[in-house]
């Protein structure tokens, strides 16, 4: 049967998901509720609707509805670049001389260059339906900001982006794509917000973090009439929208009778990983199948592998609700590594709970090893991967090499979240031998973790 499997498995348009899948519905033990930072009580729909669009707030709080219909206008937008292909990495298999079969779900076939567009168009759509003027957001490496600027341009919404300062400087071309689509892009932390001013005073010369940028974007949203805040990762609503990745991947595998053994995704806030693994994790939760699911994070920001499972602020400025998640502490600002989209102190509550239940495992990878894997992949598979995606590539290669040692012909599936053509400063550093690895000390982590809010659970 193997000889009948094409190099790229493309689904037909009618096979594209018409519904998003909510993995929380199949979790017997649900993720802990998000809390109001002042009362420490679960946030209500009314309270959350002051920050997010009302429909998105409903999705965020709904942990019982298994499927949500995808509005027709969003489906039509998806058709511009979806379904995305599931690719058999024959050349990588040959390079590694492994009996494993390696597949990757490629999400970079759109101008934003990543999976982020799947949720960006959904969030922009609900903002437009609510009659808002515009939205504010943060972005790390710039994929989310680029995707949201595209979605807002499509729907004629104003878009304001706070971009982590080190990425703003390292990735000018991604910044310019946002501006080309009409977005206003501000390096964070800035002096434009009260929270930005406070962070700059507290951490002089800081390179910023996603936690900082989130704080500024939230302040910008709540202080402007007709605006709401939108987020590209971490939130349950985002994982819901990103479930199209996993649903398509599973449909493609099922189409050719392929059973995945190992599923791997890079992990920053959890959007790509959560979207990719959701339908597979659902099967595990329902007792229908077993998979080895691996989350891969940077060693410089190891929330799953070295963090604690506790309630914490989702942002550095401590204005957002509290979420129970694996965290390094909201005050932790990671080193200015090149995987900007993975520089977040915490992890999705859904991914965190699945990890705590043992549904998935986690590993961390150092920056130079990740770029070595990226270079090998680029040479043999013809795609220059994003630094974030390359974390998954690194561990997929590790697993394939293990199969060579054991003789097992496992089916390994990983998420190729996007392309790295706007990340050439990082590749230049790697090629020039100027890239270094940074791993935070136990003392550094203890300092940030010592400032976790005191919440009685």
C-alpha positions as CSV (number, residue, x, y, z in Angstrom):
1,X,0.0,0.0,0.0
2,X,2.9,2.4,0.7
3,X,3.8,2.8,-3.0
4,X,0.3,4.4,-3.5
5,X,0.9,7.1,-0.9
6,X,1.8,10.4,-2.7
7,X,4.7,12.7,-1.7
8,X,2.1,15.3,-0.6
9,X,-1.3,14.4,0.7
10,X,-3.7,17.1,-0.4
11,X,-7.3,17.0,0.8
12,X,-10.2,18.0,-1.4
13,X,-12.0,21.2,-0.6
14,X,-15.0,19.2,0.7
15,X,-12.7,17.4,3.2
16,X,-11.7,20.6,4.9
17,X,-13.1,20.9,8.4
18,X,-16.5,22.6,8.7
19,X,-16.2,22.7,12.5
20,X,-13.6,23.4,15.1
21,X,-12.9,20.7,17.7
22,X,-12.9,21.6,21.4
23,X,-10.7,19.0,23.1
24,X,-11.8,20.3,26.5
25,X,-15.2,18.6,26.0
26,X,-13.5,15.2,26.1
27,X,-11.4,16.1,29.2
28,X,-12.8,14.5,32.4
29,X,-10.6,16.8,34.4
30,X,-11.0,20.3,32.8
31,X,-8.5,23.0,32.8
32,X,-8.8,25.2,35.9
33,X,-11.0,28.3,35.4
34,X,-9.3,31.7,34.7
35,X,-9.6,34.1,37.6
36,X,-10.2,37.7,38.1
37,X,-6.9,39.2,39.4
38,X,-8.6,41.3,42.1
39,X,-11.3,39.0,43.4
40,X,-9.6,35.6,42.6
41,X,-13.0,34.3,41.5
42,X,-13.7,32.7,38.1
43,X,-14.0,35.4,35.4
44,X,-17.6,35.9,34.2
45,X,-18.6,36.3,30.5
46,X,-19.5,39.9,31.2
47,X,-16.0,40.6,32.6
48,X,-14.2,38.8,29.8
49,X,-16.3,40.6,27.2
50,X,-14.7,43.8,28.3
51,X,-11.4,42.6,26.9
52,X,-12.4,40.2,24.2
53,X,-15.2,40.1,21.6
54,X,-18.3,38.6,23.2
55,X,-18.4,35.5,20.9
56,X,-14.7,34.8,21.6
57,X,-15.3,35.2,25.3
58,X,-18.0,32.6,25.0
59,X,-15.7,30.2,23.2
60,X,-13.0,30.8,25.9
61,X,-15.3,29.8,28.7
62,X,-17.0,26.8,27.0
63,X,-15.4,23.6,28.0
64,X,-18.4,21.3,27.2
65,X,-19.3,21.9,23.6
66,X,-17.2,19.5,21.4
67,X,-17.7,21.2,18.1
68,X,-18.2,24.8,16.9
69,X,-19.5,25.5,13.4
70,X,-17.0,27.5,11.3
71,X,-18.8,30.5,9.8
72,X,-19.1,30.4,6.0
73,X,-17.1,33.7,5.6
74,X,-14.2,32.2,7.6
75,X,-14.5,28.9,5.5
76,X,-14.2,31.0,2.3
77,X,-11.1,32.8,3.6
78,X,-9.6,29.4,4.6
79,X,-10.0,28.2,1.0
80,X,-7.3,30.7,-0.1
81,X,-4.7,28.5,1.6
82,X,-6.4,25.4,3.1
83,X,-6.4,22.5,3.2
84,X,-2.7,22.5,3.8
85,X,-0.6,19.5,2.7
86,X,0.7,16.7,4.8
87,X,4.1,15.9,3.3
88,X,6.1,12.7,3.5
89,X,9.7,13.7,4.2
90,X,11.3,11.0,2.0
91,X,14.5,13.0,1.5
92,X,15.0,13.5,5.2
93,X,14.3,9.8,5.9
94,X,17.0,9.0,3.3
95,X,19.4,11.5,4.9
96,X,19.0,10.0,8.3
97,X,19.0,6.4,7.0
98,X,16.0,5.6,9.2
99,X,13.2,3.1,8.8
100,X,10.8,5.6,10.3
101,X,8.3,7.4,8.1
102,X,8.3,11.1,8.7
103,X,5.4,13.4,7.9
104,X,5.0,17.1,8.4
105,X,1.9,19.2,8.3
106,X,3.0,22.4,6.4
107,X,1.3,25.6,7.5
108,X,3.5,28.1,5.8
109,X,1.7,28.4,2.5
110,X,0.3,31.9,3.0
111,X,1.7,35.4,3.1
112,X,1.9,35.4,6.9
113,X,4.1,32.3,6.5
114,X,2.6,30.4,9.4
115,X,-0.4,28.7,11.0
116,X,-1.4,31.9,12.8
117,X,-3.8,33.0,10.1
118,X,-6.2,30.2,11.1
119,X,-7.1,32.1,14.3
120,X,-6.4,35.6,13.1
121,X,-9.3,35.5,10.5
122,X,-11.6,34.0,13.1
123,X,-10.9,36.7,15.7
124,X,-11.0,39.5,13.2
125,X,-14.3,38.1,11.9
126,X,-16.0,38.2,15.3
127,X,-14.7,41.7,16.0
128,X,-16.2,42.9,12.7
129,X,-19.5,41.1,13.5
130,X,-19.6,43.0,16.8
131,X,-19.2,46.3,15.0
132,X,-15.8,47.2,16.5
133,X,-13.4,49.8,15.0
134,X,-10.4,47.7,15.5
135,X,-8.2,45.3,17.6
136,X,-5.0,45.4,19.5
137,X,-2.5,42.6,19.9
138,X,1.0,41.5,20.7
139,X,3.4,39.6,18.5
140,X,6.7,37.8,19.3
141,X,8.5,36.8,16.1
142,X,5.9,38.5,14.1
143,X,3.9,35.7,12.5
144,X,0.8,36.5,14.6
145,X,1.1,40.2,13.9
146,X,1.5,39.6,10.2
147,X,-1.5,37.2,10.2
148,X,-3.7,39.5,12.1
149,X,-2.8,42.5,9.9
150,X,-3.8,40.4,6.9
151,X,-7.1,39.4,8.4
152,X,-7.9,43.0,9.5
153,X,-7.1,44.4,6.1
154,X,-9.4,41.8,4.5
155,X,-12.2,42.9,6.8
156,X,-11.4,46.6,6.9
157,X,-10.5,46.7,10.7
158,X,-7.9,48.9,12.4
159,X,-5.0,46.8,13.7
160,X,-2.5,47.9,16.4
161,X,0.4,45.6,17.1
162,X,2.9,45.6,20.0
163,X,5.9,43.7,18.8
164,X,8.5,42.3,21.2
165,X,11.5,44.7,21.0
166,X,14.2,42.2,20.2
167,X,12.1,40.7,17.3
168,X,11.1,44.2,16.1
169,X,14.9,44.8,15.7
170,X,15.8,41.3,14.4
171,X,12.9,40.9,12.0
172,X,12.4,44.2,10.2
173,X,10.9,42.6,7.1
174,X,8.1,40.9,9.0
175,X,7.4,44.2,10.6
176,X,7.1,45.8,7.2
177,X,4.7,43.2,6.0
178,X,2.4,44.2,8.9
179,X,2.7,47.9,7.9
180,X,2.1,47.1,4.3
181,X,-1.3,45.6,5.4
182,X,-2.0,48.8,7.3
183,X,-1.1,47.8,10.9
184,X,0.5,50.2,13.3
185,X,3.5,48.4,14.8
186,X,5.1,49.5,18.1
187,X,8.2,48.0,19.7
188,X,7.4,46.7,23.2
189,X,7.9,47.7,25.9
190,X,7.2,51.2,24.7
191,X,6.7,54.5,26.3
192,X,3.2,54.8,24.8
193,X,1.4,53.0,27.7
194,X,1.6,53.3,31.4
195,X,2.5,49.6,31.7
196,X,5.2,50.0,29.1
197,X,6.7,53.0,31.0
198,X,6.6,50.9,34.2
199,X,8.3,47.9,32.7
200,X,11.0,50.1,31.1
201,X,11.7,51.7,34.5
202,X,11.8,48.3,36.3
203,X,13.9,46.6,33.6
204,X,16.1,49.3,31.9
205,X,17.2,48.3,28.4
206,X,15.0,45.2,28.3
207,X,14.6,43.4,25.1
208,X,11.0,42.7,26.0
209,X,8.9,39.6,26.1
210,X,5.5,38.4,25.0
211,X,4.3,39.0,28.6
212,X,5.3,42.7,28.3
213,X,3.7,43.1,24.9
214,X,0.4,41.5,26.0
215,X,0.2,44.0,28.9
216,X,0.6,46.9,26.5
217,X,-1.9,45.6,24.0
218,X,-4.5,45.0,26.7
219,X,-4.1,48.5,28.0
220,X,-4.4,49.9,24.5
221,X,-7.6,48.0,24.0
222,X,-9.4,48.9,27.2
223,X,-8.5,52.6,26.9
224,X,-9.8,53.1,23.3
225,X,-13.5,53.1,22.5
226,X,-14.6,50.4,20.0
227,X,-11.5,48.2,20.4
228,X,-10.9,44.8,21.8
229,X,-7.8,42.8,22.5
230,X,-7.0,39.6,20.5
231,X,-4.3,37.0,21.3
232,X,-2.4,34.7,19.0
233,X,-1.7,31.8,21.3
234,X,-2.2,30.5,24.9
235,X,-6.0,31.0,25.0
236,X,-8.5,28.1,24.7
237,X,-10.3,29.9,21.9
238,X,-7.1,30.0,19.9
239,X,-6.5,26.3,20.3
240,X,-10.1,25.8,19.2
241,X,-9.5,27.7,15.9
242,X,-6.1,26.0,15.4
243,X,-7.7,22.5,15.6
244,X,-8.1,22.7,11.8
245,X,-4.5,21.7,11.7
246,X,-4.9,18.4,13.6
247,X,-8.3,17.7,12.0
248,X,-6.8,18.0,8.5
249,X,-3.7,16.0,9.5
250,X,-5.8,13.1,10.9
251,X,-8.1,13.1,7.8
252,X,-5.1,12.9,5.5
253,X,-3.6,10.0,7.5
254,X,-6.9,8.2,7.7
255,X,-7.3,8.6,3.9
256,X,-4.3,6.4,3.3
257,X,-4.7,4.1,6.3
258,X,-1.7,5.6,8.2
259,X,-1.6,5.4,12.0
260,X,0.6,8.0,13.6
261,X,2.9,6.7,16.4
262,X,4.6,9.9,17.4
263,X,3.2,13.5,17.1
264,X,5.6,16.4,17.7
265,X,5.0,20.1,17.9
266,X,7.0,23.2,19.0
267,X,5.6,24.8,22.1
268,X,5.6,28.5,23.1
269,X,2.1,29.5,24.2
270,X,0.6,26.3,22.8
271,X,-1.4,27.4,19.7
272,X,0.3,25.2,17.1
273,X,0.9,22.3,19.4
274,X,-2.6,22.4,20.8
275,X,-4.1,22.7,17.4
276,X,-2.1,19.8,15.9
277,X,-2.6,17.4,18.8
278,X,-6.2,18.1,19.7
279,X,-8.0,15.4,17.7
280,X,-5.3,12.9,18.6
281,X,-5.5,13.8,22.3
282,X,-9.2,13.5,22.1
283,X,-8.9,9.9,20.9
284,X,-6.5,9.2,23.9
285,X,-9.0,10.8,26.3
286,X,-11.9,8.7,24.9
287,X,-9.8,5.5,25.1
288,X,-9.9,5.0,21.3
289,X,-6.1,5.2,20.6
290,X,-2.7,5.8,22.0
291,X,0.0,8.2,20.7
292,X,3.3,9.5,21.9
293,X,2.8,13.3,21.9
294,X,5.9,15.4,22.4
295,X,6.0,19.2,23.1
296,X,9.3,20.9,22.2
297,X,10.3,24.2,23.8
298,X,13.5,26.3,23.9
299,X,15.9,25.6,26.7
300,X,16.0,29.4,27.3
301,X,12.3,29.5,28.1
302,X,11.4,26.0,29.5
303,X,8.0,26.5,31.0
304,X,6.9,22.8,30.7
305,X,10.2,21.2,31.5
306,X,11.4,23.5,34.4
307,X,8.3,25.5,35.3
308,X,5.7,24.9,37.9
309,X,1.9,24.2,37.5
310,X,0.3,27.1,39.3
311,X,-1.9,30.1,38.9
312,X,0.0,33.0,37.3
313,X,-0.6,36.3,35.5
314,X,-0.7,35.8,31.7
315,X,1.2,39.1,31.3
316,X,4.2,40.9,32.8
317,X,2.2,44.0,33.7
318,X,-0.3,41.9,35.8
319,X,-3.5,43.3,34.3
320,X,-4.8,40.1,32.6
321,X,-6.7,37.3,34.4
322,X,-4.9,34.6,36.2
323,X,-4.6,31.2,34.5
324,X,-3.4,27.9,36.0
325,X,-0.6,26.8,33.7
326,X,3.0,25.7,33.6
327,X,4.9,28.9,34.2
328,X,8.3,30.4,34.9
329,X,6.6,33.4,36.5
330,X,5.2,36.4,34.7
331,X,8.3,38.4,35.6
332,X,10.6,36.1,33.8
333,X,12.0,37.7,30.7
334,X,13.9,35.1,28.5
335,X,17.1,35.8,26.7
336,X,16.8,37.4,23.3
337,X,16.9,34.1,21.3
338,X,15.8,33.9,17.7
339,X,12.7,31.8,18.3
340,X,10.7,34.8,19.2
341,X,7.3,33.1,19.0
342,X,8.4,30.7,21.8
343,X,9.5,33.4,24.3
344,X,6.5,33.2,26.6
345,X,6.7,32.6,30.3
346,X,3.7,30.3,30.5
347,X,1.8,27.7,28.6
348,X,-1.8,27.2,27.4
349,X,-4.1,26.0,30.3
350,X,-5.3,23.2,28.0
351,X,-1.8,22.0,27.0
352,X,-0.7,22.4,30.7
353,X,-3.6,20.2,31.9
354,X,-3.0,17.6,29.2
355,X,0.7,17.6,30.2
356,X,-0.1,17.2,33.9
357,X,-2.4,14.3,33.0
358,X,0.4,12.6,31.1
359,X,-1.3,12.8,27.7
360,X,1.9,14.4,26.4
361,X,5.6,14.7,27.3
362,X,7.9,17.7,26.9
363,X,11.5,18.3,25.9
364,X,13.7,21.4,25.6
365,X,16.2,22.1,22.9
366,X,19.1,24.6,22.7
367,X,19.3,27.2,20.0
368,X,22.3,26.0,18.0
369,X,21.1,22.4,17.9
370,X,17.8,23.6,16.6
371,X,19.4,25.6,13.8
372,X,21.6,22.6,12.9
373,X,18.5,20.6,12.4
374,X,16.9,23.4,10.4
375,X,19.8,23.6,8.1
376,X,19.7,19.8,7.4
377,X,16.0,20.0,6.8
378,X,16.4,23.0,4.4
379,X,19.0,21.2,2.4
380,X,17.1,18.0,1.9
381,X,13.5,19.0,2.0
382,X,13.7,22.4,0.2
383,X,11.9,24.5,2.7
384,X,13.6,27.0,5.0
385,X,11.8,26.5,8.3
386,X,11.0,29.1,10.9
387,X,13.2,28.9,14.1
388,X,10.0,27.9,16.1
389,X,9.2,25.1,13.7
390,X,12.7,23.9,13.8
391,X,12.3,22.8,17.5
392,X,9.9,20.2,16.2
393,X,12.2,19.2,13.4
394,X,15.0,18.7,15.9
395,X,13.1,16.2,18.0
396,X,11.5,14.5,15.0
397,X,15.0,13.8,13.7
398,X,16.0,12.6,17.1
399,X,13.1,10.2,17.2
400,X,13.9,9.0,13.6
401,X,17.5,8.3,14.6
402,X,16.2,6.2,17.6
403,X,14.2,4.2,15.1
404,X,17.4,3.5,13.1
405,X,19.0,2.2,16.3
406,X,16.0,0.0,17.3
407,X,14.8,-1.0,13.8
408,X,11.3,0.3,14.4
409,X,9.4,1.8,11.4
410,X,7.4,4.3,13.3
411,X,5.2,6.9,11.7
412,X,6.4,10.3,13.0
413,X,4.2,13.4,12.4
414,X,5.3,16.9,13.2
415,X,4.0,20.4,12.7
416,X,6.0,22.6,10.3
417,X,4.4,25.8,11.6
418,X,5.8,28.1,9.0
419,X,8.7,29.4,6.9
420,X,11.9,31.2,8.0
421,X,12.4,33.6,5.2
422,X,11.8,36.6,7.5
423,X,14.3,35.1,10.0
424,X,17.5,35.6,8.0
425,X,19.2,37.6,10.8
426,X,19.0,34.4,12.9
427,X,20.3,32.2,10.0
428,X,23.1,34.8,9.5
429,X,24.1,34.5,13.1
430,X,24.2,30.7,12.8
431,X,26.1,30.7,9.6
432,X,28.7,33.2,10.9
433,X,29.2,31.1,14.1
434,X,27.9,33.9,16.3
435,X,24.9,32.1,17.7
436,X,25.1,31.1,21.3
437,X,23.0,29.0,23.7
438,X,21.6,30.4,26.9
439,X,20.0,28.3,29.6
440,X,18.6,30.1,32.7
441,X,20.0,29.1,36.0
442,X,18.0,27.6,38.8
443,X,18.5,30.8,40.7
444,X,17.1,32.9,37.9
445,X,14.0,30.7,37.7
446,X,13.6,30.7,41.4
447,X,13.6,34.5,41.5
448,X,10.7,34.8,39.0
449,X,8.8,31.8,40.5
450,X,9.1,33.4,44.0
451,X,6.8,36.2,42.8
452,X,3.9,34.0,41.8
453,X,0.5,35.2,43.1
454,X,-0.8,33.5,46.2
455,X,-3.9,31.7,45.1
456,X,-5.8,29.1,47.3
457,X,-6.7,26.2,45.0
